[in-house]
Amino acid sequence: MGNKRLTVREIARIAEVSVATVSRVSRGTGQVSPEMRERVLRVIDEYGYRPSQMGRALAQQKHGSVAIVFPGLAGPYFSELVQGFEAEAVAAGIGVHILVTHHRADSDGNVLDMASRVDGVAVHGDTVSTETMRRIAAEVPTVVLAGRPLDGVPAVRADNSAIGELTRHLLVDHGYRGLAFVGNPDGSPDVTERWEAFKAAHKAARVAVPRSPIRLGLQQSDGVLAAGELLDGRKPPRAVVCANDETALGMLIGALGRGLSVPGEVAITGFDDVPMASLVQPRLTTVRQPIRELGATTARLLISGLGNPGAVMDAVLTTEPVLRESCGCPRT
């Protein structure tokens, strides 16, 4: 058929194999059974598939690998990001290094050292200093993941404004007052934008804005701590907007453990729409973001987009509120 526009994923689907297998067969490397190799080659020949020239060129650089830098790996959010990023890199025949900083004092030096051993780097927002980002970008192609573009360094991020839409739903559609926001904006572009959207929704609804967020982390244990801080007080909030689902799930555990009715006595919402959000009872109202696609888009931009005329500098992926029972909506 000679259709050179078919992607490696489409070839893998037609051949009923993984994208990694197609990549190994097309490059003539790795262990593949003779039967599977013949099947893939037959599909490649029929459809005229050719591997990405940019991906192949990057794979033939000094290192043949790229790196992705995170502040941590706890929770399903980072797992989904890694899977999306790795799938694109494997399809292009490129290795992936993962560096987790845990915000240690020597983080910037470790990332710079990593950058000298790979052909491109993706850095999760605010994981390293601005100056270090500039130094990395001066050495190798660089992309900011879940952050804003920086001095010519492109970025891939989700639209955090949907949390404002969700907050408006709580204030206007349900008529709740006394909302609390759980999440620490310091050092997190995503949480900062969600906090700002939360405040903007209050102003738009002409409702007094809470003075400050409950500054805790983004793990389930932080949500449990937030439940103690908020629900054991003299005037507990009527609804709690959490910066992510992990915190919201911890908040839900803390509320139910105190014998409180959710959403009857306190409504709870999150952000991400991780698989567990739709499995707990009551199901968690949240904002759905395409986490795996964030990682995949970052990898595609890093591998084939940088330096091309018209390359995307700020890719913003769409998000949307998902209304479930934890905010008071009926089950559908």
Secondary structure, DSSP 8 states (H G I E B T S, - for coil): ---TT--HHHHHHHHTS-HHHHHHHHHT-S---HHHHHHHHHHHHHHT----HHHHHHHTSSS-EEEEEES---SHHHHHHHHHHHHHHHHTT-EEEEEE-TT-TTHHHHHHHHHTTSS-EEEETTSS-HHHHHHHHHHS-EEEESS--BTTB-EEEE-TTHHHHHHHIIIIIS---SEEEES--TT-HHHHHHHHHHHHHHHHTT----SS-B---SSHHHHHHHHHHHHTSSS--SEEEESSHHHHHHHHHHHHHTT--TTTT-EEE-SB--GGGGTSSS--BEEE--HHHHHHHHHHIIIIITTSTT--SEEEE--EEE--GGGT----
